[in-house]
Amino acid sequence: MSIPGEEPRVSNALLALLEDAPSAAVAVSDGQRELSFGELLDDSARAAAGLAALGIGRGDRVAVWLPNIPAWLLVFFACARLGAIAVSVNTRFRAHEVGDIIARSGARVLVVWPDFHGIDFAGILAAVDDAALAGLEHIVTYGTADEAAAVPASALCGVPVTPYESWQALAPLAAVNGSDADRCVIFTTSGTTRAPKFVCHVQRTVAAHARDVVAALALDRPGTRVLQALPLCGVFGFTQALASLAAAAPMDMLPVFDAAAAAHCLRTHHVTHMHGVDDMIAALLDHEPQPEPFPALEFIGYAAFNPALEDIVERAAARGVTVCGLYGMSECHALFAIQPPELPPAERRKGGGRPVSPAARIRVRDAESGALLSAGDTGELEISGPSLFAEYFGDAQATAAALTDDGYLRTGDLGYLEPDGRFCYVARMGDVLRLGGFLVSPLEIESVVDAHGTVAASQVVAVTLAGRMRPVAFVLAAATEAVNEAAIIAWCGERLASYKVPARVFALDAFPATASANGTKIQKARLREMAASLSAAQ
């Protein structure tokens, strides 16, 4: 495929995902318009011309802070054409998080839809610390010219503004400067650090993994159609979208997940595949009373985040929907492994499965002895394969610590090998919280709680409240200060995504702790017990 009037181009692995598909075939539908593969290729080349005009080239970072709209993909492929790096910014992040990502990534351009009606992007951006935006050279505003003009100047932080709409008048950039070895995307992951790490992938591995997912799920069969309800800003939604494109399968994209809109799309467009978390699946089933509400739906890959929905695989099976557990993380992409759909529900419920890449390898190591374990024995999962990340951007020390001498990723996950070649994920080894469909470091929340003037120190745990996992903070009061629960929650609400905001804040005289040869260790298990008990009593 080539742009009309231009000579055929020398492509790269990512652009080949678009070029290999029939030009007129539908790539993305957002409910208002359909975008063909040819249009996606051409429009992304126009976006590349726009970014190039702003001085963006190989290695430069472009922060993408957009909901699920085709422009997210257009900017990503524009970066791939230029050899630039798309920095994915979670749409649920607030000012503190957005500013941190823009500053530490060194993003020169931010692409945002400030007037999007589902999220107050403009208000959040206006609250970002000016110092965090010191290196930002341009803001590209998605939306119509009238929408852009209506954005308060305070929200743009004094940064020069370019309307995204203006790019559509540019000639498509024919040159392909990005190579398969270039870094192309950064995702943030909390891990066990106060500030999220920047997981960086290269073009070759992103494209190869997308094609491996296609083969594993047979997405290239005629009639396949995919619902893109997961956010593109996360590796789960991103991987699904790239696999859909690699399969040349039409993708129905929702700006944000809504059970009614998703159910309507599944029925009317005869969607065959989707992925999501257990809460999304439960919401879909609850919305539709029919015995078999989605007859065309063949497969849902899911991640378990809500302990109250442990039976979601069986509930879905009773309604004619096949749900299978998965395994993935930012460092190796989502959909790294999938439980085979022919297995019984009890097996499909497990996280893990069979790797989608024939070249992937999994082993299990005993954390204390360092010995490799046999099938059935639980230890830390170590994985290798073509989808592994290139680095933690800007943090060579963390990159080295995450990898073994022979190139396996230390996942930090407990699991075991199955005799049939699959593996099973059991739990995180550390104290990472599973909140709102994301893995969150408690240190990240604690750093915001600690910044409140009445708090000397904090500890954050997660417990099930009203049927879902919520963070609960325990704090030690600063000298002469009184702890105000409502004030601390409001403080966090202004700075963190809603799913990270503590549901309760309890003041303690001291944290429960155990002394050991290596120092004093906070008893997280005891705090979780206290959080559940105190929350239930009030």
N, C-alpha and C positions, 0 to 999 in steps of 0.2 A: 504494500500500500504506500502511496506517495501523495504528497500535497499537489493538487492540480497545478500544472504549469512549472513544476519543479522536477529536477532529475531525481531518480530513486536515491534514497539516502542509505548510508551505512548506519545501521541501527545499533542499539544495545539491547541487553537482555530484557530490560523493563519495557522499553518501547515496543519490542517484539511481541509482547502480550497483546498489544493493540493492533499491530500490523499484521499479525497472523490470523486475525479474525476477519470474517467477511465485512467489508467496509460498510455495507448498508444494514447489517444486523444490529438489533437493539442492544446497546450495552447497559444503559441505565435509564430507568424511569423514575421520576420523582413525584408522579401524580399529576403534574402539570404539563410536562413535556417529556418526550423520549429523545435520548441522545444516542446516536449510532456510534459504532466503533470509529468510523471515518470522522465523524464530528468530534468525538472525544480526542482523537489524535490531532486534528487540526486546531481545535480550541485550546488544547494544552500547548501546542506550538505557538499560538498567539500569546498565551500567558507567559511562555518562556521569553518571547520577544519583549513583553512588558517588564519582566524581571531583569532581563539583560539591560534594558534601558535605565534601570535603577542601579546598574553596576554590579548585579549579582552574577557570579561566575563559580567556577569549580571550588568546592570546599566551603563556600559561604553558607550561612544558616538562614533559613526562612521559617519563621514561626507561623504555624497554621492553626488558627483558633476559630474554627468554624463548626457548625452543626453538620449533620449528615446531609450534605447537598453535593451535587456533581462537581461544584467548584473545588471541593476538598481534593478530589482525585485529579482535577485539571492542574491544580497547583503542584501536587506531588509529581505528576509526570512532567510538568514544566521543569521542576528542579532536577529530575532525572536526565532530561535533555541537556541541561546546563552543567551537570556534575555538581550541583548544589545539594544541600542537605535540608530536607523538610523536618522541622522540629514540631512534633505533634503536641498540642496543648489541649489538655482535657477540658471539655466544655463545662464541666462541673466545678472547675477550679475558680477560686476567688482571687482578690487582688494580691494577697501575700504570695500565693503559689504562682500566679501568672508572672509577677514581677521577678521572682526568683528564677524561673525558667528562662525568661528573656535575657536576664542579666548574665547568668552563668553559661548559657549556651552561646552568648555572643551574637544573637540574632540581629541581622542588619535590617530585616524587613518583617513586619507583622501583617498577616492577612486576617481580617476580622469582619464580621457582619454586625456592626454596632447596633443596627435597628431591628435585629431578629426578635420576634415577639415572644419567643419561648424562654429566652435567657437575656438578662440585662447586661449584655456585653459592654455597652457604653458606660454604664454606671460602675461596673467592676474595673474597667480600664481607667476611669477617672480617679479611682481610689488607689491605683498603683503608685508606689513611691517613685518620685521623679528620678532619684538616683538609680533605680533599677532599669530605667529606660534611657540612661545616658548614652548607651551605644546604639540605640535604635535610630536608624536613618530615615525610614519611611514606614508609613502605615497605609496599607491598601484596604480600602473599604468596599466590601461587597454590598450589592444592593443598587437600586436605581439612583440616578443623580439627585432626585428629590429627597430620597432617604438619606443620602450622604450629607446633603445640605442641612438636614434637620438635626444632625448630631451636634450636641453642644461642643463648643470649642474646648471646654475643660476636659472632655473625654478623650481628646486627641493629644493631650499632654504637650502641645507645642511642636509635635513631630510633623514634618511635611506629609501631606495626604495625597494619594493617587486613587481615583475611583477605579475599581475593578472593571467597571463597565467600559472604560476607555480602552482597555486591552482588546476588546472585540473588534475595534477598527484597525488594529495593527495587522500587518502581513505576517503569516505564520513563519516562525524561525525555522529555516530548513536545516541548519547545521545541527549536528549532534555532537556536543562536546563531552558529555558524560560517558564514562566507560563502565564496563561491568565491574571493575575493581573499585569504583568510587563509592564513598559513603553516600547514602541516599535518604535515610530516615533515622530519627531519634525518637524513642519512646521513654517516658519517665517511669521509673519503678522505685518503690519505697525501700524495699529490702529491709535492712536493719539500721539505716542511717537517718539522721535528722533531716537532711536534704535529699530529695530524690536523686537517684543516679540516672545518668543519661545513657540508655542502651542504644548503641549505634550499629546499624546493619549496612551491608554493601549491596549494590544492585544485583549482583550475580546470585547471592543467596536468597534474596527476597523473591526473585523471579523463579528460581529453581524450586523453592518451597511451595510457591503457588501451584506450579505444575505437578508436584508430588501430591498435593491435596486433591487436585483434579483426578488424578489416577486412582487414589485411594477411595474416593467417594463416587467415581464414575460420573462426575459432573458434566462431562462432555457428551453424555447420551442425549439424543434428540428429545425435546420436550422439557428439559431441565430448566427450572426458573428458581431464583434465589431471593429470599426476603432479607434485605439489609436493614435490620432494626438495631443492631449493635452499633455503638458509636465508632466511627472511623478513627477517632483520636486514640482509641485503645488497640492493642495488638490483636485482640480477639476479633473485633469488627474489621480491622485493616486486613488481616489474613483472609477472612472470608471474602471480602471485596476483591482482593487480588486474585483469589482462586476462581471467583465467578468470571472475571475478565479473562483469565487464562483458559477457561473452558468455553469462552464465547457464549456464556449463558446469560440471558436477560436478568438484570438485577433491579428489584423494586426497592427504592430507598425511602425510608422514613426519616424526617429531620430529627425526631426524638421518638422513643418508643411510646406508643399508646395502644393499649389492648384492643380498643374498638377499631382503630385504623389498621392495626396489624391483622386482626381477624378478617376484616373486610378485604384486605389485599390478598390474604391467603386463599380466600374463597373465590373472589372474582377473577384473579389472575392465575389461578391454578398453580400456586407456588408448590414446588416439590421439596425444597431444602431450605433450612434456616438453622441458625445457631443462637444460643442465648443462655442466660442463667436461669436457675430454677424458678425464681420469682416471676420472670417473664412468661415461662411456660404455664405456671399456675394461673396467672392473670388471663392468658388466652383461653384456657380450659374453663375458667370460671365465667368468662364473658359469653361463652357459647353453650347453650343448654342441650344441643342435639347430641344423641349418642355417639355419632361419628362426625364431628363438625368440619373436619378438613380432609375430605377424601383424597385429594391430590397430593397431600403432604406425605412424603416418603421417609423423611429423616430430619431429626433435630439433634444436633450435637450440643451438649450442655455442660455447664460448670456448676458445681454445687456450692452455694454460698449460704444457704439458709437451712440450718439444722431442722427446722420445723417442717421442711418439705422433703424429708428423707425418702418418702414413698412416691415422689413425682414420676419416676419411671413407670411404676406399676399403675398409677392413676392415668398416665397418658396412654399406656398400652390398652387399658380398658376402654379408651375412647378412640382406638384405632390409630394412635400416633406412636411411632417408634422413636424412642429417645435413648441416646447413647452417651456415656461418659467420655471425657476427653482428657488430654493433658497438654499443657503448654505454659509458657512464661515468656516474658519479653525477650529474654536472652536466647531463646531457641524458636521463637514465634509461637503463636497459638496453633492449635490443631497439629501439634507435633506427633501426637498419637491419638488413636480413636478406638473405642471398644467396638468390635464387630457387631453389626445389627442382628445377626442370626443368633447371638447368645441369649440366654434367658435373662429376664429383668434383673435378677440379683447380681449377675455379672456385669450387665450394661450399666448398672448404677455406679459402679466403681470408677473413680478417676484413673486415668492411665490408658492402657490399651495396647494396640499394635502400632509401632511407628509408621508414619505415612511414607517415609523414605526408606528404600531398601538398604541405603548406606548408613542409616542411623544405628547406633549401638547404645545399649543401656547396661549398666552394671550397678551393683549395690555394695557399699562399703561399710563395715562396722566402724562407727564413729570413735570408739575407744581403742580398739586394737589396730585399726587400719587395714584389716584383712578383708579381702573380697568375699562376699557371701554367696551361698547357693540359693536356688529357687526356694521360696517360702520363708526365708530369713529376712527380717526387717532391718534396714539400715539406711544410710543416705544414698539417694539416687544420684548417679553420675551419668551424664549423657554426652554423646558426640554425634556429629552428623553435619550434613551440608547446610543446615539452617542456623547454625550457631552464630551469635553476634560477632562483630569485629572487635568491639571494645566498649568499655564505659568511657564515653567521650570526655576527654580532659582529665581522666583519672587512671593513669597507667598502673598505679599501685593496686587499686581495686580490681582492675582487669586481671592482673597477674594472680591475685589472691583467689579469683573465681575459677581459675583453670588449673588442672593438674599438669604435671610435667609432660604427659603424653596427650594433652589437648582435650581432655574431658571437662565438661562443665560441672562444678560442684553446685548442685541445685539448691541445697538447703532443705530439701524435701525428704521426708521419710517414705519408704516404699519397699516393695519386694518384687522379685521376679516370679512370673507364673511359669509352670512347666511347659506351656504351649507357645512360649515365645513372647507373650505379652508381659507387661509390668503393671503394678498397681500402686497408685499414689495413696498414702495414708494420711499425712498431715505435714504442716510446716514444722521444721525442727525448732525454730525460734518462736518469738512472740508476735510475729506479724499478724495483723488483724485482717479479717475478711469482712469488708464493709461495703455495702452498696454495689456489689459486683466487682470490687477492686481489692487488691492486696494493699494494705496501708501500714506503714511503720508507726508504732505508737510514739516513737521519738518525734515524728513529724508533728503530731497533735500536741505532744507535751511541750515542744518548743514554743508553740503559740500560747498555750495555757500559762507557761512559765513567764511569758512576757507581760502578763497582766500584773499591774502594780501591787495587788494584794497577795500574790502567790510567790512563795519561796521555792517550792519544788512541786512536781506533779508526777503521777503515774497514771497511765491510761490502759484500761483493759476493755474487752468486748464481751457482752453477754446478750442473751436473747431477751428482748423486751417487746411485748405486743407482737410476737411472732416473727421478729427479724433481729438480726445482729446489730447492736448499737454500742457506740463507745461510751464508757463511763469514766470520769476523771476523779482521782483522789488527790487532794492538794494539802500541802502544809502552808499555813498562813505566814506571810512576811511579818516581821516584828511590828507589833502595835497595830497591825491591819486586821480588819474583819473580812472574812470571806463571804462574798455575795454570789450565790449560785447563779441567779438570773443574769447578773452583770458579766460573769465569766462566760456563760453560754452565749450571750449577745456578742461579746468580744470575739469569740471564736467564729460565730456566724458571719461576722464581717470579714473574716480573713481566710476561712476554710470552706471547701465544698460542703454542702449540707450533710452528706453522709459521714463526714469526719467530725462534725460538731458534737461534743458530748451531750448525751441525753440527760445526764445527771452529773452533778459535781458535789462531792462529799469532802468535808474538811476532816483531817486527822491530826492527832498530836505527833504521830510517827507512823512510818510505813512498816507493815509486818516484814521482818527480815530474818535471815539465817546467816550466822557467821560461819565462814569456812576458811581453809588455808589460803584461798585465793581472794579473800575479802568478803564483805557483806553482800549478800544477794537478796534482792527484794523478792518476796514470796508472791509471784504473780497469781498462782493458783488460789492463794488465800484472798487476794484482792478480788478475783473473779467471784469467789463465794460471797464475799462481803457485798459486792456490787449487786448480785442477784438478790440477796437477802434484804438489803436496804431499799432497793428499788421496789421490791414487792411489798414492803411494809409501809410505804408512803404513797 
